[in-house]
Amino acid sequence: MGPVNAIDGRLLRSHFSSHAGDYDCYALVQKRVVADLAARLTASGPLTGLVLDVGTGTGALTAELVESGSACSFVLTDIAHGMTRAAAQRLPGTLPCDGDARSLPFADASFSAVVSSSVYQWVDDLPAAFREVARVLRPGGRFAVALFGERTLHELRDAHRQAVREYGGQQVSHVQSFPAPAEVAAALTAAGLASRDFASFPEIDWHPEVPALLRQLKQIGASNAAADRPKGLASRRVMQRMITLYENTHRQAQGIPATYEVVCTIAVRA
């Protein structure tokens, strides 16, 4: 796999900001990822000092850490103002600030830890973004991160690409491409962040039908934000063929699976 598609930051901000009110009702896999990452971070040692939550969304990761008894203060930042506002309302006493993971609006060595869940798959230059994390971390500070890897939604991507091949026309999938675990590991190393607990594993979400999956993705704002995304909607023929391929290839007794590849680590700044 090549680099992640160049991301249209304006479109990404719009997608997530407009769906802040719906996010928690539909982001079921993301909630499980938050719980796993929080448990890994807590097991690695107590949190103290000032902690930055990058791409906080509605504040689920910080809320999980607060409930675990972490004795620290949190700064919440998100590229989407609607998300930052929702997180601030959920977590009084935290410090909210709109900000882009690609260029964090904070001074060097400001934080004892940086945490982030289900965000960095949307960043097209991981080495540069992780260098930003290293910059704002104090020496010895921890970076707890979980993101979605290249196998995420492979069923949907493969079905759509085959449907496009069969009917011609556009050659770019509507489904976002994400980084491989090896790319994530290399980006951490390049940024001077040493992984202490690196893992990659699948999380499967089940749906009664393919349109239900598509509606869920839309409700959490997870639309393709690549700068080279196809213009407009896929044709009706392509969409119907994609649904048929998905159903015929992947349906099981539980329903339609949507696989998410979770890549996570607790890394330390030297």
N, C-alpha and C positions, 0 to 999 in steps of 0.2 A: 504493500500500500504506500502511496505517496503522501505528501503533506496534507493535513486537513485543509479543506476548502477555505479560501480566503473568506473571512466573515464580514458581513455588512453590519457594523456596530449599530447604526441607526435603526435598522430593521430588527435586530436582536433586542434592542431596548424597547421598541414598540411592542413586539410580540409578548414579552414577559410582563411589561408594565400593565398592558391591557387585560392580562389574565391573572393578576395578583389575587383578586377576590375568589377565583375558582381553584387556584393551584392546590391548596391543601385537600380539597375533596377528591382530586383525581391523581395526585402524584404519589401513588401507592408504592411503587418500586423505590422512588426517591426517599420515602420515609424509612424503608428498610435499610437503605444505604446509610442514612443518617445514624440509625441506631447502631449499625455495625462499626462505623467510623468512630463514633463517640466511645464505644466500648474499647476499641483498640487504643484510642488516645488516653483514656482513663487508666488502662492497664499499663501504659508506658510511663506513668508517673503523674503526680498531682499538677494541676494547672495553677499558676500564680501570676501576678502582675497584670499587664495589659495584653489582651488577646484580640486579634483582628479576625473577623469572619468575612471572607471574600465571597461575593455573590451570595449574600445571606438569604436571598429569596424572602420567604415569610418568617425567617428566623428559626427554623426547625432545629438546626444543629446547635445553635447557641442555647435554645430552650432545653435541649437534651442535656447539654453540659451543665447548665444551671441546675437542673433537677438532680444531677448526679452529685451536687454539692461542691462544684469547683469554686475555689476562693479566688476569684479574679474579676477584673472588669472587662467588658466587651465593647469593641467598636464594630458596628455593623455597616457594611458597604455593599452596594449593588449598582449595576449599571442602569437598572430600571427604577425610576423614582417610585413607581407604584409599589414595587417590592420593598424598597427601603422603608417607605412609609408604613406598610403593613407590618414589617418586622418591628419597627419602633413602637407601634401600638400594642403589639403582642408582648413586648419586653421592655416595660418602663424601667428607667434607670440605666439603660444602655445608651451608647452614643452613636446615632445614625449619621451616615454620610454617603451621599451618592459618589460612586467612583467606578473606574474601569480597571479590571484585573490586569490589563495590558500596561497601565501606567498609574500605579497606586498613588493617591494624593497625600502621602505621608512622608515624614522625614526618615532618614536612615536610622536603623537600629532602634525603632520606636516600640517594638512589640516583643514580648517574651514567647509568644506563639502565634502562628497563623493557621486558621482552619478553613476548610472549604469542601463543600459536597455538591456534586453534580453540576459543576460550573465549567471546569477547564476544558471540557470537550468542545466548548464553544469558542475557544481561543485558538487562533490559527498559527501562532508562533509560540509554542510552549517553552522553548529555551529562554526567550526574552521575558515571557510572563513569569517564569520561575526565578529568573534573575531579579525581578522586581520583588518577589517574596523574600529572597535572600537579602536584598538590600534593606528591607524594612525590619527584618528579624535581627535581634541581638545575637551575638556569638553564643552558640549552644542552644539557641531557641529552636523549637520544634515546628515543623510544618506537617499538619495532618490533612491529607487530601484524598478525596475519592472522586473519580470521574468515569465517564462511560467510554469504553474502548471500541475498537474497530468492528467487533462482532455484534455490537448493539444493533438490534432490529434487522439482523441479517435476513430473516425470513421475508420481511417487507421489502427490503432493498433488492433481494434476488428476484422476487416476483415482479417487481416494477421494472427492473432492467430487462427481464425476459419479455415482458409485455411490450416494452418499447421496441425491442429488437424485432418482434413479430409484426408490429404495425408501422415500423419506420418512424420517420420524423425525428423529434428531439433525441439526443443521445446522452443527455445528462439526467441522472435520477433526481426526483424530488426529495429523496431520503438523504439526510445529512451524513457525511462520512466523518468518522472519529478516529483518533490516533491508536496505533497498536501499543500494547504494553511495553515493547522494547523502545518505542519512541518516547514514552513517558519516562522510562528509566534513564534513557540517555539525556533527556532534557533536565532531569533532576541533577545528574552528575555534572552536566555542563554548567549548571547554575551554582555549583559548589554545595549542593545539598546531599547529604549521605543518608540513604534509605536504611532504616533499621527493621522495617517490617513491610516488605513489598509483596502484594498478593494480587491475583487476578482470578475472578470467579464469575459464574453466570447467576443472574437473578431472572426468573421467568414470571411474567405476568400473563394471566389467562383471560380470554375474552370470549363472549358467546359467538361473535362473528367479526370479520375484518372491519366493517364500518364502525363497530364499537371501538376498536383500537384506534382508528383514525380520528374519531371524535374525541377520545381521551387525549391523544397527542395535541390536538387543537386546543383543548380546554386548558392545558398547562402551558401553552405558548410555545411548544416544542416544534415549531415549523422550521423548514429549511431556511437558514439565514445566510447561506453561502452567496458571495457576490456574483458567482457565475450560475446561480440557480436558474432553472427554466422560467421564462416569463409566462404568467398566467397559469391556469389549472391544466392538469393533464386532460387529454381528450376522454370523452365518455368511453370509447372503445378500449383505450389503454387501461382506464380504471377498472372497468368490468373484467377485462382479461386478467389484470393483476389480482383482483379478488378471487377469481376462479382458480388461478394458479396457487395462490396462498392456501385456499381451502383444500384443494386436491392434494397438495404436497404435505401440509403440516397439521391438518385437523386431527385432534386426538379426543379421547373420551372426555377430558376436562374442558375441551373447547379449542380455541385458537391460541397457540403460544406466541408470545413476543419476548424474545430473549434479549436481555441487557448484559453486556460484559462489563463488570465492575472492576476497575483498576484502582487500588488504594495503597497508601503507604504512610508511615510515620517517618519523616526525614528530619535530619538535624543539620543546622548551619554550623560549619566549622568555626 
